[in-house]
Structure formats: structure tokens, C-alpha cells
């Protein structure tokens, strides 16, 4: 959606929407995916959730199963009413999550979410519980190496930003004169320190974008590995398979085998007589 679409949908003031998008982009939760004509006929950027953004949303979802037993000595009619209401809420929440997974699965080309209807029909509600729990785990426990790199980059970004702001306030700090050569043969050069710092900040932010892209790819694969691992223990209702999911699982298996090649090699060597 564009910022204007979000403004109209949420009724948030446009400046607040702009601030929110900026913050979410820095955290790697949304990304620009294109643009479309706005009401003023100017191109307007279109944003979409990243995989990390999808996991963040899912980690906040609670799907409470329908009530089965009363807790305050309710009558039979009251229990029936409570069950009916809680069941309606459960079905409503279930449909909302299934629809969200289907849409994001298509927009992010993530086959596990794209095939959620098939998965739900074959494995039932436990599938949704697995997905929500995995989302919570991955958001609560981000990869240590990525977390450390992100923290270091943010620290450097803050330092560069403060330095640039200080130089703008004190023009005498913006440029320095350096020289090369011996006395009498010196060549003087003017160094634009402010420009160098601005270039470094721009480069750092590009590097941070690449890091966020890598983080999303890592989360996609990590989620898929863990999901298939847990799925392997669930009984399937229907014998018919799913070619799309089978292909994804085969790709992950091939990749995982590559990481084991060194172990396979050493086992072979150590097993020689």
C-alpha cells in the first residue's frame, strides 16, 4: 500500500503515517516494492511487509480455542451461549489468519504460506499453532550474529549523524587543508570532511539495507527448516501430496546436504582400513 492508502485505511494523520513507515523501514519490517499514481497524479511509493514484518505481525496474534468447560458454575444454556460466542470468535480469528497467510504467501513468494489452505485441510488447526509459535520464537530470539551487526551499524549511524549535524553548525569544521611533499615543494589539498562523512553515512545505510535483506532471507530459510521438521511428526489426513511444498523441501534438503559434505568426507576418510 502507499502512504495515502494507509492514511485512509487507518485514519492516522499523514505525518504520523510517514513517521511510521520510516521507522518500520529502518527495522526491516517493510520495504518499498514499487509505485503508483496518487491523487495528485504524482508517483507514490508502494510498501509491503518483509518476511520479518510478517513474522512480527504473526507473533502478536492470539488464537484462543473455543470454551469447552465453564468456570463459574454456568447453567447449560449459559454454557451453550458461551461456547457459541467463543467458537464464533475462534472461527473469525482463524479465517483472518488464513487469509493473511495466503495473501502474504503470494506477495512474498513463500510457498508454506501460499499453500496454507492445503496445509490446513490436511493437518487441521495444529498447523496454525505451529506457524504462530514459530513466529513468536523467531522474533523473540533473533540470530545473534545479525543482532550484533545491526547494533554495531546503528551505533555508527548515530555517531555519523551527530558528527554531520555538528559540522553543519560549525562551518570551520567542514573542510581542512592538508599538504604533501617537502618544505618548499609542498602541494596543498583541501579536504571536504563534511562531504566525506555524508558519503560514509550514505554507504553505511546501503550496507544496512543489504544486511536487512540478508536477515529476511535467513529468516525465510530458518522458518522453512523448522516448519518442515515439525510437520514431519504430524499425521496427514489425505494421501494426495503437494508438489509445490515437496519442491521447496527438496531444495532445502539439497542445501542442507552441502553443509554436511565435510562431515561425510571425514567419515569416509576415518573409516578407511
C-alpha positions as CSV (number, residue, x, y, z in Angstrom):
1,X,0.0,0.0,0.0
2,X,1.0,3.6,-0.5
3,X,1.3,6.0,2.5
4,X,-2.0,7.6,1.4
5,X,-3.7,4.2,1.3
6,X,-2.5,3.6,4.9
7,X,-3.7,7.0,5.9
8,X,-7.2,6.4,4.5
9,X,-7.4,2.9,5.9
10,X,-6.2,3.6,9.4
11,X,-7.4,7.3,9.7
12,X,-4.0,8.2,11.1
13,X,-2.7,11.6,10.3
14,X,-0.5,11.6,7.2
15,X,2.7,12.9,9.0
16,X,2.2,10.0,11.6
17,X,2.0,7.5,8.7
18,X,5.2,8.9,7.2
19,X,7.0,8.6,10.5
20,X,5.7,5.1,11.0
21,X,6.9,3.9,7.5
22,X,10.3,5.5,8.1
23,X,10.6,3.6,11.4
24,X,9.4,0.3,10.0
25,X,11.8,0.6,7.1
26,X,14.8,1.1,9.5
27,X,13.7,-2.0,11.4
28,X,13.4,-4.1,8.2
29,X,9.7,-4.7,8.7
30,X,8.5,-3.0,5.4
31,X,10.1,-2.4,2.1
32,X,9.4,-0.4,-1.0
33,X,8.1,-2.6,-3.8
34,X,7.1,-0.1,-6.4
35,X,5.0,3.0,-7.0
36,X,1.6,4.0,-8.3
37,X,-0.2,7.2,-9.3
38,X,-1.5,9.1,-6.3
39,X,-4.5,11.5,-6.2
40,X,-2.2,14.4,-7.0
41,X,-1.2,12.4,-10.1
42,X,2.4,12.1,-8.8
43,X,4.1,8.7,-8.4
44,X,3.6,7.5,-4.8
45,X,5.8,4.7,-3.3
46,X,4.1,1.4,-2.5
47,X,5.2,-0.6,0.5
48,X,4.8,-4.2,1.6
49,X,5.7,-6.2,4.6
50,X,9.0,-8.0,4.6
51,X,9.2,-11.6,5.8
52,X,10.4,-10.2,9.2
53,X,7.4,-7.9,9.2
54,X,5.1,-10.8,8.5
55,X,6.6,-12.7,11.4
56,X,6.3,-9.7,13.7
57,X,2.6,-9.5,12.9
58,X,2.0,-13.2,13.4
59,X,3.9,-13.1,16.7
60,X,1.3,-10.7,18.1
61,X,-1.7,-12.9,17.1
62,X,-3.6,-15.0,19.7
63,X,-6.0,-17.7,18.6
64,X,-7.9,-19.0,21.6
65,X,-9.7,-22.3,21.1
66,X,-13.5,-22.4,21.9
67,X,-14.5,-22.8,25.5
68,X,-15.5,-26.4,26.4
69,X,-15.9,-26.2,30.2
70,X,-17.4,-23.4,32.2
71,X,-15.5,-21.9,35.1
72,X,-18.2,-20.1,37.2
73,X,-20.9,-22.7,37.6
74,X,-22.8,-21.6,34.5
75,X,-26.1,-23.2,33.5
76,X,-26.5,-25.4,30.5
77,X,-28.0,-22.5,28.4
78,X,-25.3,-20.2,29.5
79,X,-22.6,-22.7,28.6
80,X,-24.2,-23.2,25.2
81,X,-24.1,-19.4,24.7
82,X,-20.5,-19.1,25.8
83,X,-19.4,-21.9,23.6
84,X,-21.3,-20.4,20.6
85,X,-19.7,-17.0,21.1
86,X,-16.2,-18.3,21.7
87,X,-16.5,-20.6,18.7
88,X,-17.5,-17.6,16.5
89,X,-14.6,-15.6,17.7
90,X,-12.2,-18.6,17.1
91,X,-13.5,-19.2,13.6
92,X,-13.3,-15.4,12.8
93,X,-9.7,-15.3,14.0
94,X,-8.8,-18.4,12.2
95,X,-10.2,-17.1,8.9
96,X,-8.3,-13.8,9.4
97,X,-5.0,-15.6,9.9
98,X,-5.6,-18.0,7.0
99,X,-6.4,-15.1,4.7
100,X,-3.4,-13.1,5.8
101,X,-1.1,-16.1,5.3
102,X,-2.5,-16.7,1.8
103,X,-2.1,-13.1,0.7
104,X,1.5,-12.7,2.1
105,X,2.5,-16.1,0.8
106,X,1.7,-14.9,-2.7
107,X,3.2,-11.4,-2.3
108,X,6.4,-12.7,-0.8
109,X,6.6,-15.9,-2.9
110,X,6.8,-18.0,0.3
111,X,5.3,-21.4,-0.5
112,X,4.5,-22.5,3.0
113,X,2.1,-19.6,3.5
114,X,0.9,-19.7,-0.1
115,X,-0.2,-23.3,0.4
116,X,-1.8,-22.7,3.8
117,X,-5.3,-23.8,2.6
118,X,-3.9,-27.2,1.5
119,X,-1.9,-27.5,4.8
120,X,-4.9,-26.6,6.9
121,X,-7.2,-29.1,5.0
122,X,-4.6,-31.8,5.5
123,X,-3.3,-31.1,9.0
124,X,-6.0,-29.0,10.6
125,X,-5.7,-26.2,13.3
126,X,-2.3,-27.5,14.6
127,X,-0.7,-26.0,11.5
128,X,-1.8,-22.5,12.6
129,X,-0.5,-23.1,16.1
130,X,2.9,-24.2,14.7
131,X,3.2,-21.1,12.5
132,X,2.2,-18.7,15.2
133,X,4.6,-20.3,17.7
134,X,7.5,-20.3,15.3
135,X,6.8,-16.6,14.5
136,X,6.9,-15.8,18.3
137,X,10.2,-17.7,18.7
138,X,12.0,-16.1,15.7
139,X,11.0,-12.6,16.7
140,X,11.8,-13.2,20.4
141,X,15.2,-14.8,19.6
142,X,16.8,-13.2,16.6
143,X,20.0,-14.6,15.2
144,X,22.9,-13.5,17.5
145,X,25.3,-12.6,14.7
146,X,22.7,-10.5,12.8
147,X,21.6,-8.8,16.1
148,X,25.3,-7.8,16.8
149,X,25.9,-6.5,13.3
150,X,22.7,-4.5,13.4
151,X,23.5,-3.0,16.8
152,X,27.0,-2.0,15.5
153,X,25.7,-0.4,12.4
154,X,23.1,1.6,14.3
155,X,25.7,2.9,16.7
156,X,27.9,4.0,13.8
157,X,24.9,5.6,12.1
158,X,24.1,7.7,15.2
159,X,27.7,8.8,15.6
160,X,28.0,9.8,11.9
161,X,24.7,11.7,12.1
162,X,25.8,13.6,15.2
163,X,29.1,14.5,13.6
164,X,27.4,15.8,10.4
165,X,25.0,17.9,12.5
166,X,27.9,19.4,14.4
167,X,29.8,20.2,11.3
168,X,26.8,21.9,9.8
169,X,26.6,24.1,12.9
170,X,30.3,24.9,12.8
171,X,31.4,25.7,9.2
172,X,35.1,25.9,10.2
173,X,35.0,22.1,10.8
174,X,33.6,21.2,7.3
175,X,36.9,21.5,5.4
176,X,40.6,21.1,6.3
177,X,43.8,21.8,4.3
178,X,46.4,19.1,4.0
179,X,49.8,19.1,2.3
180,X,52.2,16.7,0.7
181,X,55.9,16.9,-0.1
182,X,58.9,18.6,1.5
183,X,59.3,22.1,2.6
184,X,59.2,24.4,-0.4
185,X,57.8,21.7,-2.6
186,X,54.5,21.2,-0.8
187,X,51.3,20.7,-2.6
188,X,48.2,21.7,-0.7
189,X,44.9,19.9,-0.9
190,X,41.5,20.9,0.5
191,X,39.6,18.0,2.1
192,X,35.8,18.3,2.3
193,X,35.4,16.5,5.6
194,X,31.6,17.1,5.7
195,X,31.1,15.5,2.3
196,X,33.3,12.5,3.2
197,X,31.2,11.9,6.3
198,X,27.9,12.3,4.3
199,X,29.2,9.8,1.8
200,X,30.2,7.4,4.6
201,X,26.7,7.7,6.1
202,X,25.0,7.0,2.7
203,X,27.3,4.0,2.1
204,X,26.5,2.7,5.7
205,X,22.8,2.9,5.1
206,X,23.1,1.0,1.8
207,X,25.1,-1.7,3.8
208,X,22.3,-1.7,6.4
209,X,19.7,-2.3,3.7
210,X,21.8,-5.3,2.4
211,X,22.0,-6.6,5.9
212,X,18.3,-6.4,6.4
213,X,17.8,-8.3,3.1
214,X,20.1,-11.0,4.3
215,X,18.3,-11.2,7.6
216,X,15.0,-11.7,5.8
217,X,16.4,-14.5,3.6
218,X,17.9,-16.1,6.7
219,X,14.5,-16.0,8.5
220,X,12.7,-17.4,5.5
221,X,15.0,-20.5,5.3
222,X,15.2,-20.9,9.1
223,X,11.4,-20.8,9.3
224,X,11.0,-23.3,6.5
225,X,13.5,-25.8,8.0
226,X,11.8,-25.7,11.4
227,X,8.3,-25.9,9.9
228,X,9.1,-29.0,7.9
229,X,10.8,-30.6,10.8
230,X,7.7,-30.2,13.0
231,X,5.4,-31.1,10.1
232,X,7.1,-34.4,9.7
233,X,5.6,-35.5,13.0
234,X,2.0,-34.6,12.2
235,X,-0.4,-37.2,10.7
236,X,-1.7,-36.2,7.3
237,X,-5.4,-36.7,6.6
238,X,-5.3,-37.0,2.8
239,X,-2.9,-39.2,0.8
240,X,-2.6,-36.7,-2.1
241,X,0.7,-34.8,-1.9
242,X,1.7,-31.2,-2.7
243,X,4.2,-30.6,-5.5
244,X,5.0,-27.0,-4.5
245,X,5.8,-27.9,-0.9
246,X,7.7,-31.0,-1.9
247,X,9.9,-29.0,-4.3
248,X,10.7,-26.5,-1.5
249,X,11.5,-29.3,0.9
250,X,13.8,-30.9,-1.7
251,X,15.6,-27.6,-2.3
252,X,16.2,-27.2,1.5
253,X,17.4,-30.8,1.7
254,X,19.9,-30.3,-1.1
255,X,21.2,-27.2,0.6
256,X,21.5,-28.9,3.9
257,X,23.4,-31.8,2.4
258,X,26.0,-29.4,1.1
259,X,26.7,-28.2,4.7
260,X,27.2,-31.9,5.7
261,X,29.7,-32.7,2.9
262,X,32.7,-32.1,5.0
263,X,31.4,-34.4,7.7
264,X,30.6,-37.1,5.1
265,X,34.1,-36.7,3.7
266,X,35.8,-37.1,7.1
267,X,33.7,-40.1,8.0
268,X,34.8,-41.7,4.7
269,X,38.5,-41.0,5.4
270,X,38.3,-42.1,9.0
271,X,36.6,-45.3,8.1
272,X,39.4,-46.4,5.7
273,X,41.3,-49.5,7.0
